[in-house]
Amino acid sequence: MNNQDATSISSPLGSLGEAKYIDLYKQERETIRKNSSVLFTNYREESFERFRRLGFPTTKQDDYKYTDLTSALSVDYALNTDVENSGKSPYDVFKCTVQGIKSYLYFVLNDAFYPSDVKKETLPEGVVIGSLKEIAGTRPELIERYFAKQSAKKEDGMAALNGIFAQDGFFMYVPKNVSLDKPVQLINIMRHDSDFMANSHNLVILEEGAKAQLLVCDHTADDVRFFSNRVTEVFVAENAVYEHYKLENTHSKTTNVSTLLIDQKESSKVLNNIITLHNGLTRNNIEIALNGEHTETLLCGMAVGDKNQEVDNYTSILHNKPNCHSTELFKYILGDESKGGFTGRIYVAEDAQKTEAYQNSKNILLDKTARMRTKPQLEIYADDVRCSHGATIGQLDETAMFYLQSRGISESEARLLLMYAFTADVIENIRIDALKDRIKLMTEHRLRNNSASSDSCVICR
């Protein structure tokens, strides 16, 4: 079954329609099992039971208070239960020629890894990158220790739905003491002739002392309604260094639910930078577990919203061991009737002494009709810690505006300068120079109420 023949399902009026997905899985269980790795089978059945128990999340639940999926889940989406690519090459619509950026480039088309015909550069010895489904069949020893070890613990209906229907995704393995010489770029492209839902599962593994950078870009190509529901599990071993960048630049008919789960071991270092420049409805779930001493995490992100766009970032940093450090910073600029949400949870276990954890949420509302809701949370059970959180919601500084205008700068340019300066510390936490330069330019375009597209990205035009 190709994507054009994907199974279509209708939503019962006035409900989130859990029953239709339950019935669909019962009907397609054997087809899914036949086309999936045996490593997925037990997890799929566990996910099915968990989804039957949990259903879809609603705003009545504290964790989803700021994300209303009712409208998005009422759409009659097609699902590709017999995962195959559609035959529409992503290379036809995505041409990335960002000056100075060199990367190992890969695609997930809807919910399946796209097998490129383009000759790949040789990866460093021992590094494995490709289709999760294929590698689960050919190299199960790389996957079985890690697959679903984090996602199986999530009491979240969207993660459970992903566990039912995801059959493929992106896989990256970096062996002990190997450093990738350039970033890996994963392009998620949604393409279909009708309203479509994609579920994919990504798995990233860094062994001891390994180093890697992953840039994930979310794009949409066709003018239909999309629902993207992706789960990414990352395992960072002792003394490994991992950077994860996520850039969303989708159209306004897209609902994007992304769950990122990271497990850090002793003395590992992780940087996460989550940037939403254009979207419809976005929900990012980010959970980072510091499971070894002397781990370091920097989690930051920003969102620019206008019209009726919605962005909700739900983050959880779990300090489970002593002598660890985390810093978190999120910034939003919202105009028109856009909505933003941020929930940041810092958890410090009883024996996690000498923890340092800092969180800040700063937000600018450009119009009275824009809305921002923020909820910082500290849950501390140790007594020898340094932890703090802060949140601000306000408008552009009128004194600074007056100062700039008094120096001959127009009102519109003064507003742009202040907004751009507001985002600077998030952008500066991009450690890929070519990407940083491109994000600066895309952010400036976006703040001028233009699209955030790159001239070299055909999709975004």
DABEL-V265436 format. One record per pair of residues at least 24 apart in sequence whose C-alpha atoms are under 8 Angstrom apart, sorted by sequence separation. I is the first residue (numbers start at 1). J is the second residue. D is the distance in Angstrom with one decimal. If there is no record, write none. Layout:
# DABEL-V265436
[[I J D] [I J D]]
This chain:
# DABEL-V265436
[[85 109 6.6] [106 130 8.0] [255 279 7.9] [256 280 7.9] [260 284 7.7] [264 288 7.5] [420 444 6.8] [85 110 7.9] [254 279 6.6] [255 280 5.9] [256 281 6.3] [257 282 6.0] [258 283 6.3] [259 284 6.1] [260 285 6.1] [261 286 6.1] [262 287 6.3] [263 288 6.1] [264 289 6.1] [265 290 6.6] [266 291 6.9] [267 292 6.9] [272 297 7.9] [22 48 7.7] [228 254 7.6] [232 258 7.9] [234 260 7.7] [236 262 7.4] [238 264 7.7] [239 265 7.7] [244 270 7.8] [252 278 7.6] [253 279 7.8] [254 280 5.0] [255 281 4.7] [256 282 4.8] [257 283 4.8] [258 284 4.9] [259 285 4.6] [260 286 4.8] [261 287 5.0] [262 288 4.7] [263 289 5.1] [264 290 5.1] [265 291 5.2] [266 292 3.8] [267 293 6.3] [268 294 7.5] [269 295 6.0] [270 296 6.4] [271 297 6.0] [272 298 6.2] [273 299 6.2] [274 300 6.4] [275 301 5.3] [276 302 6.4] [277 303 5.9] [278 304 7.1] [85 112 6.1] [226 253 6.5] [227 254 6.0] [228 255 6.2] [229 256 6.3] [230 257 6.5] [231 258 6.1] [232 259 6.1] [233 260 6.2] [234 261 6.1] [235 262 5.9] [236 263 6.0] [237 264 6.3] [238 265 5.0] [239 266 6.5] [240 267 7.5] [241 268 5.9] [242 269 6.4] [243 270 5.7] [244 271 6.1] [245 272 5.9] [246 273 6.4] [247 274 6.3] [248 275 6.4] [249 276 6.7] [251 278 6.7] [252 279 5.2] [253 280 5.5] [254 281 6.4] [255 282 5.8] [256 283 6.2] [257 284 6.0] [258 285 6.0] [259 286 6.0] [260 287 6.3] [261 288 6.0] [262 289 6.2] [263 290 6.5] [264 291 5.6] [265 292 4.4] [266 293 4.9] [267 294 4.7] [268 295 5.0] [269 296 4.8] [270 297 4.9] [271 298 4.8] [272 299 4.7] [273 300 5.0] [274 301 4.4] [275 302 5.1] [276 303 4.7] [277 304 5.3] [278 305 7.0] [286 313 7.7] [290 317 7.6] [299 326 7.7] [305 332 7.8] [314 341 8.0] [315 342 7.9] [319 346 7.6] [320 347 8.0] [420 447 7.6] [83 111 7.3] [84 112 6.5] [85 113 7.8] [184 212 7.8] [186 214 7.3] [188 216 7.3] [196 224 7.8] [198 226 7.9] [202 230 7.7] [204 232 7.7] [208 236 7.7] [209 237 7.3] [214 242 8.0] [216 244 7.7] [218 246 7.8] [225 253 4.9] [226 254 4.8] [227 255 4.8] [228 256 4.8] [229 257 4.8] [230 258 5.1] [231 259 4.7] [232 260 4.9] [233 261 4.9] [234 262 4.6] [235 263 4.9] [236 264 4.9] [237 265 5.0] [238 266 4.8] [239 267 4.8] [240 268 4.9] [241 269 4.8] [242 270 4.9] [243 271 4.7] [244 272 4.8] [245 273 4.9] [246 274 4.8] [247 275 4.9] [248 276 4.8] [249 277 5.7] [250 278 5.7] [251 279 5.3] [252 280 3.8] [256 284 8.0] [257 285 7.7] [263 291 6.8] [264 292 6.7] [265 293 7.5] [266 294 6.0] [267 295 4.5] [268 296 6.4] [269 297 6.0] [270 298 6.3] [271 299 6.0] [272 300 6.2] [273 301 5.1] [274 302 6.6] [275 303 5.9] [276 304 6.5] [277 305 7.3] [280 308 7.6] [281 309 6.0] [282 310 6.1] [283 311 6.1] [284 312 6.4] [285 313 6.3] [286 314 6.2] [287 315 5.8] [288 316 6.3] [289 317 6.1] [290 318 5.9] [291 319 7.3] [292 320 7.5] [293 321 5.5] [294 322 7.3] [295 323 7.6] [296 324 6.0] [297 325 6.4] [298 326 5.8] [299 327 6.3] [300 328 5.4] [301 329 6.5] [302 330 5.5] [303 331 6.5] [304 332 5.9] [305 333 6.3] [306 334 5.9] [307 335 7.0] [308 336 7.3] [309 337 7.6] [310 338 5.8] [311 339 6.5] [312 340 5.6] [313 341 6.2] [314 342 5.8] [315 343 6.1] [316 344 6.0] [317 345 6.3] [318 346 6.2] [319 347 5.8] [320 348 6.4] [321 349 7.2] [324 352 7.9] [363 391 8.0] [365 393 7.2] [416 444 7.8] [419 447 7.4] [83 112 6.5] [85 114 6.7] [183 212 6.8] [184 213 6.2] [185 214 5.9] [186 215 6.1] [187 216 6.0] [188 217 6.0] [189 218 6.3] [190 219 6.5] [191 220 6.5] [193 222 7.2] [195 224 5.3] [196 225 6.6] [197 226 5.8] [198 227 6.3] [199 228 6.4] [200 229 6.9] [201 230 5.9] [202 231 6.2] [203 232 5.8] [204 233 6.2] [205 234 5.9] [206 235 6.1] [207 236 6.6] [208 237 4.9] [209 238 6.4] [210 239 7.5] [211 240 5.8] [212 241 6.6] [213 242 5.9] [214 243 6.2] [215 244 6.1] [216 245 6.0] [217 246 5.9] [218 247 6.3] [219 248 6.8] [220 249 7.9] [224 253 6.8] [225 254 5.8] [226 255 6.1] [227 256 6.0] [228 257 6.0] [229 258 6.0] [230 259 6.2] [231 260 6.1] [232 261 6.2] [233 262 6.0] [234 263 6.2] [235 264 6.4] [236 265 6.2] [237 266 7.2] [238 267 5.7] [239 268 4.4] [240 269 6.5] [241 270 5.9] [242 271 6.5] [243 272 6.0] [244 273 6.4] [245 274 6.0] [246 275 6.1] [247 276 5.9] [248 277 6.2] [249 278 4.7] [250 279 4.8] [251 280 6.2] [252 281 7.5] [266 295 5.7] [267 296 7.2] [272 301 7.9] [280 309 5.0] [281 310 4.8] [282 311 4.8] [283 312 4.9] [284 313 4.8] [285 314 5.0] [286 315 4.7] [287 316 4.7] [288 317 4.9] [289 318 4.7] [290 319 5.2] [291 320 5.5] [292 321 5.6] [293 322 5.5] [294 323 5.1] [295 324 5.0] [296 325 4.9] [297 326 4.7] [298 327 5.0] [299 328 4.7] [300 329 4.6] [301 330 4.8] [302 331 4.6] [303 332 4.8] [304 333 4.9] [305 334 4.7] [306 335 4.6] [307 336 5.1] [308 337 5.2] [309 338 4.8] [310 339 4.7] [311 340 4.9] [312 341 4.2] [313 342 4.9] [314 343 4.8] [315 344 4.8] [316 345 4.6] [317 346 5.0] [318 347 4.8] [319 348 4.7] [320 349 5.2] [322 351 6.5] [323 352 7.0] [334 363 7.9] [353 382 5.8] [355 384 7.3] [356 385 6.0] [357 386 6.4] [358 387 5.6] [359 388 6.3] [360 389 5.5] [361 390 6.2] [362 391 5.7] [363 392 6.0] [364 393 5.9] [365 394 6.1] [366 395 6.2] [22 52 7.3] [176 206 7.5] [177 207 7.4] [182 212 8.0] [183 213 4.8] [184 214 4.9] [185 215 4.7] [186 216 4.8] [187 217 4.9] [188 218 4.9] [189 219 5.0] [190 220 4.7] [191 221 5.4] [192 222 6.4] [194 224 5.9] [195 225 4.7] [196 226 5.1] [197 227 4.5] [198 228 5.0] [199 229 4.9] [200 230 5.0] [201 231 4.9] [202 232 4.5] [203 233 5.0] [204 234 4.7] [205 235 4.9] [206 236 5.0] [207 237 5.0] [208 238 4.8] [209 239 4.7] [210 240 4.7] [211 241 4.7] [212 242 5.2] [213 243 4.6] [214 244 5.0] [215 245 4.7] [216 246 4.7] [217 247 4.9] [218 248 4.8] [219 249 5.6] [220 250 5.3] [223 253 7.8] [225 255 8.0] [227 257 7.8] [228 258 7.7] [231 261 7.9] [238 268 5.4] [239 269 7.2] [245 275 7.9] [247 277 7.5] [248 278 6.5] [249 279 6.0] [250 280 7.3] [265 295 6.9] [279 309 6.3] [280 310 6.3] [281 311 6.1] [282 312 6.1] [283 313 5.9] [284 314 6.1] [285 315 6.0] [286 316 6.2] [287 317 5.9] [288 318 6.1] [289 319 6.5] [290 320 5.7] [291 321 5.8] [292 322 7.8] [293 323 5.6] [294 324 4.7] [295 325 6.4] [296 326 5.8] [297 327 6.4] [298 328 6.0] [299 329 6.5] [300 330 5.3] [301 331 6.5] [302 332 5.5] [303 333 6.4] [304 334 6.0] [305 335 6.1] [306 336 5.2] [307 337 5.4] [308 338 4.6] [309 339 6.4] [310 340 5.7] [311 341 6.2] [312 342 5.6] [313 343 6.5] [314 344 6.1] [315 345 6.0] [316 346 5.9] [317 347 6.2] [318 348 6.3] [319 349 6.1] [321 351 6.6] [322 352 3.7] [323 353 6.4] [324 354 7.1] [325 355 6.1] [326 356 6.4] [327 357 5.9] [328 358 6.1] [329 359 5.9] [330 360 6.6] [331 361 5.9] [332 362 6.7] [333 363 6.0] [334 364 6.3] [335 365 6.0] [336 366 7.4] [337 367 7.8] [350 380 7.6] [351 381 7.9] [352 382 6.1] [353 383 6.9] [354 384 5.5] [355 385 4.8] [356 386 4.7] [357 387 4.7] [358 388 5.0] [359 389 4.5] [360 390 4.8] [361 391 4.6] [362 392 4.9] [363 393 4.8] [364 394 5.1] [365 395 5.4] [366 396 7.4] [142 173 7.8] [169 200 5.0] [170 201 7.0] [171 202 5.8] [172 203 6.5] [173 204 6.0] [174 205 6.3] [175 206 6.3] [176 207 4.7] [177 208 6.2] [178 209 7.1] [179 210 5.5] [180 211 6.2] [182 213 7.4] [183 214 5.8] [184 215 6.2] [185 216 6.0] [186 217 6.3] [187 218 6.2] [188 219 6.1] [189 220 5.5] [190 221 6.1] [191 222 5.7] [193 224 7.2] [194 225 7.4] [195 226 5.7] [196 227 6.3] [197 228 5.8] [198 229 6.1] [199 230 5.5] [200 231 6.5] [201 232 5.9] [202 233 6.2] [203 234 6.0] [204 235 6.3] [205 236 6.4] [206 237 6.0] [207 238 7.3] [208 239 5.8] [209 240 4.2] [210 241 6.3] [211 242 5.8] [212 243 6.5] [213 244 6.1] [214 245 6.2] [215 246 5.9] [216 247 6.2] [217 248 5.9] [218 249 6.0] [219 250 4.9] [220 251 6.4] [237 268 6.6] [248 279 7.0] [264 295 7.0] [279 310 7.6] [283 314 7.5] [284 315 8.0] [287 318 7.6] [289 320 7.0] [290 321 6.6] [293 324 5.9] [294 325 7.3] [303 334 8.0] [306 337 6.5] [307 338 5.5] [308 339 7.2] [316 347 7.5] [318 349 7.8] [320 351 7.5] [321 352 4.5] [322 353 4.6] [323 354 4.8] [324 355 5.2] [325 356 4.7] [326 357 4.7] [327 358 4.8] [328 359 4.5] [329 360 4.9] [330 361 5.0] [331 362 4.9] [332 363 4.7] [333 364 4.9] [334 365 5.0] [335 366 4.8] [336 367 5.7] [338 369 7.7] [339 370 6.0] [340 371 6.3] [341 372 5.8] [342 373 6.4] [343 374 5.8] [344 375 6.4] [345 376 6.2] [346 377 6.1] [347 378 6.2] [348 379 6.2] [349 380 6.6] [350 381 4.5] [351 382 6.1] [353 384 5.3] [354 385 5.0] [355 386 6.2] [356 387 5.7] [357 388 6.6] [358 389 5.9] [359 390 6.4] [360 391 5.8] [361 392 6.4] [362 393 6.3] [363 394 6.4] [364 395 5.1] [365 396 7.9] [416 447 6.6] [167 199 7.9] [168 200 5.7] [169 201 4.8] [170 202 4.7] [171 203 4.9] [172 204 4.8] [173 205 4.8] [174 206 4.9] [175 207 5.1] [176 208 4.8] [177 209 4.3] [178 210 4.8] [179 211 4.5] [180 212 5.4] [183 215 7.0] [185 217 7.6] [187 219 7.4] [189 221 7.0] [190 222 7.5] [192 224 7.5] [197 229 7.5] [198 230 7.7] [201 233 7.9] [208 240 5.5] [209 241 7.2] [213 245 7.9] [215 247 7.7] [217 249 7.5] [218 250 6.5] [219 251 7.9] [236 268 6.7] [306 338 5.0] [320 352 5.8] [321 353 7.5] [322 354 5.7] [323 355 5.2] [324 356 6.4] [325 357 5.7] [326 358 6.3] [327 359 5.9] [328 360 6.2] [329 361 5.9] [330 362 6.5] [331 363 5.4] [332 364 6.2] [333 365 6.1] [334 366 6.0] [335 367 5.3] [336 368 7.8] [337 369 5.0] [338 370 5.1] [339 371 4.8] [340 372 4.6] [341 373 4.9] [342 374 4.7] [343 375 4.7] [344 376 4.8] [345 377 4.6] [346 378 5.0] [347 379 4.8] [348 380 4.7] [349 381 5.4] [350 382 4.5] [353 385 6.0] [354 386 7.3] [355 387 7.6] [364 396 6.7] [416 448 7.1] [166 199 4.8] [167 200 6.6] [168 201 6.1] [169 202 5.0] [170 203 6.4] [171 204 5.9] [172 205 6.2] [173 206 6.1] [174 207 6.2] [175 208 7.4] [176 209 5.7] [177 210 4.5] [178 211 6.5] [179 212 6.2] [180 213 7.7] [207 240 6.8] [305 338 5.7] [319 352 6.4] [322 355 5.9] [323 356 7.7] [329 362 7.9] [333 366 7.3] [334 367 7.6] [336 369 5.9] [337 370 4.6] [338 371 6.5] [339 372 5.8] [340 373 6.3] [341 374 5.7] [342 375 6.2] [343 376 5.7] [344 377 5.9] [345 378 6.0] [346 379 6.1] [347 380 5.9] [348 381 5.9] [349 382 6.2] [18 52 7.9] [133 167 6.5] [165 199 6.2] [166 200 4.7] [167 201 7.4] [168 202 7.9] [169 203 7.8] [173 207 8.0] [176 210 5.5] [177 211 7.6] [206 240 6.7] [220 254 7.8] [290 324 7.4] [305 339 7.5] [335 369 7.5] [336 370 5.6] [337 371 7.2] [342 376 7.9] [343 377 7.5] [345 379 7.5] [346 380 7.9] [348 382 6.5] [133 168 4.8] [165 200 7.9] [166 201 6.0] [175 210 6.4] [276 311 7.8] [335 370 5.4] [132 168 5.4] [133 169 7.0] [135 171 7.9] [174 210 6.3] [190 226 7.2] [206 242 7.8] [319 355 7.3] [334 370 6.0] [18 55 6.0] [131 168 6.6] [132 169 5.2] [162 199 5.4] [174 211 7.7] [334 371 7.5] [18 56 6.8] [131 169 5.9] [132 170 5.4] [162 200 6.9] [174 212 7.7] [334 372 7.9] [131 170 5.3] [132 171 5.0] [162 201 7.5] [16 56 6.9] [130 170 6.0] [131 171 5.8] [129 170 7.6] [130 171 5.3] [129 171 5.5] [130 172 6.8] [128 171 7.7] [129 172 4.5] [128 172 5.7] [129 173 6.4] [127 172 7.5] [128 173 5.1] [127 173 5.6] [128 174 6.8] [35 82 6.7] [127 174 4.9] [35 83 7.6] [126 174 7.0] [127 175 6.3] [32 81 6.1] [126 175 6.1] [31 81 7.4] [32 82 6.2] [31 82 6.6] [28 81 7.0] [16 70 6.1] [124 178 7.6] [238 292 8.0] [15 70 7.8] [111 166 7.3] [112 167 7.7] [113 168 6.6] [17 73 7.4] [111 167 7.8] [112 168 5.3] [113 169 5.5] [124 180 6.9] [147 203 7.1] [16 73 5.8] [17 74 7.3] [111 168 6.5] [112 169 5.7] [113 170 6.3] [252 309 7.0] [16 74 6.2] [111 169 6.5] [15 74 7.6] [13 74 7.6] [108 169 6.7] [11 73 7.7] [12 74 7.7] [108 170 7.0] [11 74 5.4] [11 75 6.6] [10 75 7.3] [11 76 6.1] [10 76 4.7] [9 76 5.5] [10 77 7.4] [162 229 6.5] [8 76 6.7] [9 77 6.2] [162 230 6.9] [8 77 5.9] [9 78 6.4] [132 201 7.8] [162 231 7.1] [8 78 4.1] [132 202 7.1] [7 78 5.2] [8 79 6.3] [132 203 7.3] [158 229 7.2] [6 78 5.5] [7 79 5.2] [159 231 6.8] [6 79 5.3] [7 80 6.2] [6 80 4.5] [7 81 7.0] [5 80 7.8] [6 81 6.9] [3 79 7.9] [6 82 7.9] [3 80 5.8] [2 80 7.2] [104 182 7.2] [106 184 7.8] [108 186 7.3] [110 188 6.9] [1 80 7.4] [103 182 5.6] [104 183 6.4] [105 184 6.2] [106 185 6.2] [107 186 5.6] [108 187 6.2] [109 188 6.1] [110 189 5.9] [1 81 7.8] [2 82 7.3] [3 83 7.8] [102 182 6.6] [103 183 4.9] [104 184 4.7] [105 185 4.9] [106 186 5.0] [107 187 4.8] [108 188 4.9] [109 189 5.1] [110 190 4.7] [151 231 7.8] [1 82 5.5] [2 83 7.2] [3 84 7.0] [102 183 7.2] [103 184 5.4] [104 185 5.9] [105 186 6.2] [106 187 6.3] [107 188 6.0] [108 189 6.4] [109 190 6.2] [110 191 6.4] [1 83 7.3] [2 84 5.6] [3 85 6.9] [4 86 7.2] [103 185 6.0] [105 187 7.7] [107 189 7.3] [109 191 7.2] [151 233 7.3] [1 84 7.0] [2 85 6.6] [3 86 5.2] [150 233 6.9] [2 86 5.6] [81 165 7.0] [83 167 6.9] [83 168 7.7] [148 233 7.5] [147 233 7.8] [333 419 7.6] [111 198 5.1] [110 198 5.5] [111 199 5.5] [112 200 7.1] [110 199 7.9] [111 200 4.9] [146 235 7.7] [331 423 7.0] [331 426 7.8] [37 133 6.3] [330 426 7.7] [36 133 6.8] [39 136 7.0] [329 426 7.5] [37 136 6.2] [57 156 7.0] [90 189 7.2] [158 257 7.8] [37 137 5.9] [56 156 7.9] [57 157 5.8] [159 259 7.3] [39 140 7.8] [54 155 7.5] [56 157 4.8] [57 158 7.3] [54 156 7.1] [55 157 5.4] [56 158 6.4] [54 157 5.6] [39 144 6.9] [43 148 7.3] [47 152 7.4] [50 155 7.8] [46 152 8.0] [51 157 5.6] [50 157 7.6] [43 152 7.4] [51 160 5.3] [50 160 6.2] [51 161 6.2] [151 261 7.4] [150 261 6.7] [48 160 6.8] [47 160 4.8] [48 161 7.3] [47 161 6.9] [48 163 7.5] [47 163 5.2] [48 164 5.6] [78 194 7.3] [47 164 5.6] [77 194 7.8] [78 195 6.2] [79 196 6.2] [77 195 5.0] [78 196 4.7] [79 197 5.5] [80 198 7.6] [110 228 8.0] [44 163 5.4] [45 164 7.2] [76 195 7.0] [77 196 4.7] [78 197 6.1] [79 198 6.8] [43 163 6.9] [44 164 4.9] [75 195 7.7] [77 197 5.7] [44 165 7.7] [302 423 7.3] [302 426 6.9] [301 426 6.2] [300 426 6.4] [40 167 7.8] [93 221 7.6] [300 429 7.9] [37 167 7.9] [36 167 5.8] [35 167 7.9] [32 165 7.8] [32 167 7.7] [25 164 7.5] [25 165 7.9] [304 446 7.6] [304 447 7.7] [77 226 7.9] [77 227 8.0] [273 426 7.7] [72 227 7.5] [273 429 7.4] [273 430 7.2] [277 443 7.2] [277 446 6.9] [278 451 7.5] [278 452 6.7] [277 452 6.3] [72 255 6.7] [4 192 7.2] [3 192 7.1] [4 193 6.9] [249 452 7.0] [249 453 7.5] [250 460 7.8] [249 460 7.4] [67 283 7.0] [221 459 5.6] [220 459 6.9] [219 459 7.1] [219 460 7.6] [67 312 6.5] [66 312 6.7] [63 314 7.7] [66 340 7.9] [67 341 7.8] [66 341 5.7] [66 373 7.4] [101 434 5.2] [100 434 5.4] [101 435 6.8] [99 434 6.8] [98 434 7.4] [98 435 8.0] [98 438 7.3] [98 456 6.8] [97 456 5.7] [96 456 5.5] [97 457 8.0] [95 456 5.9] [96 457 5.7] [95 457 5.4] [94 457 5.6] [95 458 6.4] [93 457 7.7] [94 458 5.6] [93 458 5.6] [94 459 6.1] [93 459 5.8]]
